[in-house]
Amino acid sequence: MFMRKWYDKYLAVYGKPFCEIPRVIIEDIRSRLSGMQSDNPLISIVVIAYNEECRLASCLWSLSELQLAYPVEIIGVNNNSNDRTEDVFKMLGVQYYNEMKQSPGYARKCGLDYARGKYYFCIDADTVYPKNYVDLMMKKLLKPDVSCVSAFWSFFSDKSHSQIGLFFFELIRDVFLFVQHFKRPELCVRGMVFAFKTDFARQVRIRTDIRRGEDGSLALALKPYGKIAFLYHRQARPVTGYGTIGEQSLWNSFVDHVKIQGKGITRIFYKTDHYDDSEDNMVKK
């Protein structure tokens, strides 16, 4: 028998133009989000979005149903979108800011500039989050010797990616990340499942001169303030689309990942506090 998953309802509108989402769902999301906003937030939940008109509502719907033990604010960053991403933020009543310089680094920095919470949660608009995600991450983040926390994530199955295929793909990936995190935890951090102490991040700043890897770079810079912790709880596992592996088959994606990770694999056996930037990853001025 087919078993419903916690995220099925959010996927019902995932990928649909905002105008096709039933009005009753829009009003429910808007009402829930409004009721969550605190005038004195401990946590800033910051959603960055670039051309996410068809996925942003799903993400915000999942956030609207978080079960929270802490006061929060939810704010958005529209990162130079040329679709109706900004309209989705408006229609759902989310305070947002426009960042015209395009990159995840600029978007996350924009959110950090406006965040009022002591703790900052990075949220990607193409991802949906389970109801206990924030509270379970906070159990790690509240520890005095921790500067930031990351978690693992899953992909939702579709006609090109079967559940059984994803199970083995994620199992192998998770084992690799688990082994890698002992010496190179910064390489296991992904922005969509990343939270940190706001003041520490403001002291080291988020890099905007690189096209990708701003999340791991920030985690590395935060290490002097405390360790990079990881949460492996199944109830804190967000589900996302295929931006990180592309639309190719799981097998081809797996082969590509093996080739990439296989280069310099001995790195997992020793620590480092420095990485050289590759020329092709630098933002052109």
Wavefront OBJ file of the C-alpha trace (Angstrom):
o trace
v 0.000 0.000 0.000
v 1.219 3.489 -0.835
v 2.131 5.372 2.326
v 1.630 9.115 2.390
v 4.673 11.149 3.264
v 4.668 14.301 5.365
v 5.523 16.458 2.357
v 2.962 15.115 -0.136
v 0.534 18.001 0.426
v 3.246 20.567 -0.296
v 4.227 18.790 -3.497
v 0.625 19.107 -4.667
v 1.405 22.744 -5.503
v 5.166 22.399 -6.048
v 6.052 23.459 -9.574
v 2.689 25.086 -10.265
v 2.344 28.747 -11.236
v 1.149 30.739 -8.255
v -2.072 31.667 -10.065
v -3.076 27.977 -10.103
v -2.839 27.473 -6.342
v -6.307 27.303 -4.730
v -7.294 30.470 -2.929
v -8.110 28.592 0.265
v -4.524 27.326 0.465
v -3.103 30.796 -0.150
v -5.247 32.298 2.602
v -4.286 29.508 5.005
v -0.561 30.025 4.375
v -0.878 33.785 4.694
v -2.813 33.539 7.950
v -0.401 31.039 9.511
v 2.680 33.036 8.523
v 1.178 36.225 9.923
v 0.472 34.517 13.235
v 4.051 33.291 13.524
v 5.793 36.648 13.184
v 7.246 37.939 16.443
v 8.124 41.541 17.305
v 11.084 40.221 19.287
v 12.334 37.136 17.409
v 14.987 34.824 18.775
v 15.269 33.158 15.354
v 15.372 34.650 11.874
v 14.184 32.223 9.205
v 15.437 33.678 5.923
v 14.113 32.398 2.583
v 16.235 33.212 -0.457
v 14.607 32.902 -3.880
v 15.736 33.349 -7.467
v 12.999 32.697 -10.072
v 11.065 30.498 -7.649
v 7.487 31.551 -8.472
v 6.465 27.922 -8.924
v 8.136 26.532 -5.793
v 8.198 29.329 -3.220
v 4.600 28.809 -2.057
v 5.340 25.147 -1.240
v 8.330 26.171 0.841
v 6.399 28.874 2.707
v 3.483 26.506 3.250
v 5.806 24.058 5.001
v 7.336 26.850 7.087
v 3.877 28.073 8.083
v 3.239 24.705 9.738
v 6.435 24.546 11.776
v 5.882 23.619 15.404
v 7.982 26.136 17.286
v 9.089 26.591 20.875
v 10.791 29.911 20.092
v 9.700 33.310 18.734
v 10.631 33.716 15.075
v 10.514 36.055 12.141
v 10.244 34.801 8.571
v 11.704 37.124 5.969
v 12.408 36.715 2.275
v 15.086 37.796 -0.170
v 14.115 38.149 -3.814
v 17.442 37.693 -5.584
v 17.011 39.562 -8.876
v 14.218 37.293 -10.116
v 12.613 37.922 -13.497
v 9.466 35.911 -12.807
v 6.722 36.531 -10.194
v 8.768 35.511 -7.159
v 8.338 38.964 -5.632
v 4.556 38.749 -6.094
v 4.469 35.451 -4.188
v 6.197 37.058 -1.210
v 3.693 39.935 -1.390
v 0.587 37.758 -1.750
v 1.607 35.588 1.197
v 2.328 38.582 3.388
v 6.033 37.883 3.900
v 8.332 40.826 4.536
v 11.031 40.648 1.898
v 13.983 42.532 0.470
v 15.207 42.818 -3.105
v 18.851 41.956 -3.697
v 19.799 42.907 -7.247
v 23.275 41.369 -7.160
v 22.692 37.780 -8.074
v 24.253 34.875 -6.191
v 23.418 32.849 -3.078
v 26.177 34.739 -1.273
v 24.627 38.134 -1.955
v 21.149 36.811 -1.109
v 22.230 35.300 2.210
v 24.211 38.434 3.083
v 21.136 40.556 2.370
v 19.119 38.419 4.765
v 21.864 38.670 7.383
v 21.851 42.468 7.093
v 18.164 42.607 8.052
v 17.836 39.634 10.413
v 16.867 40.516 13.984
v 17.168 37.061 15.515
v 20.072 35.772 17.572
v 20.003 32.648 15.405
v 19.816 32.596 11.610
v 18.292 29.776 9.572
v 19.109 29.564 5.863
v 16.116 28.442 3.801
v 16.080 27.691 0.072
v 12.811 28.365 -1.759
v 12.855 25.067 -3.686
v 12.876 23.017 -0.469
v 10.148 21.994 1.977
v 10.803 21.563 5.685
v 9.334 19.157 8.280
v 7.431 20.603 11.216
v 10.120 19.824 13.824
v 13.069 21.030 11.740
v 13.788 24.330 13.502
v 13.326 23.069 17.063
v 15.526 20.014 16.523
v 18.245 22.136 14.911
v 18.030 24.552 17.842
v 18.816 21.777 20.329
v 22.253 21.613 18.716
v 22.658 25.321 18.050
v 21.937 26.331 21.651
v 24.988 24.461 22.929
v 27.694 26.937 23.998
v 30.485 25.177 22.094
v 28.593 25.190 18.765
v 28.743 28.011 16.203
v 26.634 26.468 13.450
v 24.588 23.402 12.573
v 23.833 21.556 9.366
v 21.594 18.598 8.565
v 21.121 15.992 5.870
v 18.403 16.247 3.235
v 16.415 14.091 0.834
v 15.043 14.382 -2.691
v 11.424 13.716 -3.561
v 10.816 10.931 -6.025
v 9.359 11.540 -9.482
v 9.086 9.713 -12.803
v 12.823 10.107 -13.410
v 13.966 9.309 -9.867
v 12.442 6.267 -8.160
v 12.068 5.878 -4.400
v 14.287 2.814 -4.309
v 16.942 4.512 -6.434
v 16.883 7.589 -4.218
v 17.142 5.422 -1.102
v 20.449 3.901 -2.191
v 21.739 7.153 -3.689
v 21.107 9.035 -0.446
v 22.409 6.175 1.711
v 25.774 6.170 -0.059
v 25.945 9.970 -0.021
v 25.052 10.153 3.669
v 27.681 7.591 4.636
v 30.306 9.527 2.700
v 29.298 12.842 4.319
v 29.281 11.222 7.751
v 32.836 9.957 7.306
v 33.985 13.253 5.813
v 32.531 15.372 8.616
v 35.045 14.156 11.220
v 37.968 16.014 9.599
v 36.295 18.262 7.012
v 32.877 19.219 8.432
v 32.765 22.439 6.374
v 32.623 20.369 3.175
v 29.421 18.678 4.369
v 27.471 21.900 4.917
v 24.728 22.859 2.459
v 22.985 26.219 2.574
v 19.444 24.843 2.512
v 20.094 22.973 5.795
v 22.314 25.454 7.606
v 21.801 27.531 10.756
v 24.235 29.629 12.764
v 24.615 32.236 15.450
v 23.932 35.595 13.828
v 26.543 37.715 15.610
v 29.343 35.298 14.737
v 28.380 35.376 11.057
v 28.342 39.170 11.054
v 31.870 39.219 12.413
v 33.262 36.949 9.670
v 30.782 37.922 6.905
v 29.343 35.829 4.100
v 31.498 35.680 1.003
v 30.021 37.271 -2.112
v 33.068 36.952 -4.359
v 32.459 33.277 -5.149
v 29.714 31.724 -7.272
v 29.141 28.685 -5.062
v 30.391 27.374 -1.739
v 29.505 30.423 0.349
v 27.838 28.080 2.839
v 30.875 25.880 3.448
v 33.144 28.907 3.427
v 31.046 30.532 6.152
v 31.049 27.320 8.195
v 34.841 27.200 7.953
v 35.126 30.827 9.070
v 32.854 30.106 12.049
v 35.029 27.285 13.411
v 37.071 29.578 15.707
v 33.776 30.475 17.455
v 32.657 26.889 18.019
v 32.339 23.544 16.305
v 30.250 22.695 13.262
v 27.552 20.360 14.547
v 25.382 17.989 12.504
v 21.860 16.769 13.040
v 20.997 13.330 11.692
v 17.424 13.081 13.010
v 14.988 11.751 10.391
v 12.343 14.235 11.528
v 14.683 17.118 10.671
v 15.307 16.086 7.085
v 14.030 18.585 4.495
v 13.075 17.467 1.008
v 14.189 19.271 -2.122
v 14.180 19.120 -5.917
v 17.063 18.280 -8.193
v 19.020 21.498 -8.392
v 22.045 19.836 -6.799
v 22.124 16.755 -9.029
v 20.462 18.007 -12.208
v 17.848 16.275 -14.311
v 20.131 13.400 -15.312
v 19.559 9.839 -14.120
v 20.555 8.872 -10.592
v 23.187 6.522 -11.973
v 24.824 9.227 -14.079
v 24.651 11.638 -11.174
v 26.211 9.036 -8.905
v 29.059 8.444 -11.375
v 29.664 12.187 -11.659
v 29.766 12.554 -7.880
v 32.218 9.665 -7.563
v 34.519 11.274 -10.120
v 34.373 14.651 -8.390
v 34.744 13.371 -4.829
v 37.368 10.843 -5.871
v 39.815 13.616 -6.705
v 41.929 14.217 -3.631
v 39.900 11.741 -1.579
v 42.697 11.561 0.995
v 41.492 14.969 2.247
v 38.950 13.225 4.463
v 41.791 12.003 6.691
v 43.170 15.389 7.751
v 41.933 18.844 8.718
v 42.600 22.177 7.071
v 41.744 25.782 7.764
v 42.452 27.029 4.258
v 41.148 26.325 0.757
v 42.436 27.838 -2.460
v 39.785 29.468 -4.632
v 39.457 28.153 -8.182
v 39.377 30.783 -10.897
v 36.156 29.455 -12.449
v 34.331 29.921 -9.126
v 35.153 33.601 -8.713
v 32.518 36.245 -9.366
v 33.619 38.502 -12.197
v 33.760 42.135 -11.187
l 1 2 3 4 5 6 7 8 9 10 11 12 13 14 15 16 17 18 19 20 21 22 23 24 25 26 27 28 29 30 31 32 33 34 35 36 37 38 39 40 41 42 43 44 45 46 47 48 49 50 51 52 53 54 55 56 57 58 59 60 61 62 63 64 65 66 67 68 69 70 71 72 73 74 75 76 77 78 79 80 81 82 83 84 85 86 87 88 89 90 91 92 93 94 95 96 97 98 99 100 101 102 103 104 105 106 107 108 109 110 111 112 113 114 115 116 117 118 119 120 121 122 123 124 125 126 127 128 129 130 131 132 133 134 135 136 137 138 139 140 141 142 143 144 145 146 147 148 149 150 151 152 153 154 155 156 157 158 159 160 161 162 163 164 165 166 167 168 169 170 171 172 173 174 175 176 177 178 179 180 181 182 183 184 185 186 187 188 189 190 191 192 193 194 195 196 197 198 199 200 201 202 203 204 205 206 207 208 209 210 211 212 213 214 215 216 217 218 219 220 221 222 223 224 225 226 227 228 229 230 231 232 233 234 235 236 237 238 239 240 241 242 243 244 245 246 247 248 249 250 251 252 253 254 255 256 257 258 259 260 261 262 263 264 265 266 267 268 269 270 271 272 273 274 275 276 277 278 279 280 281 282 283 284 285
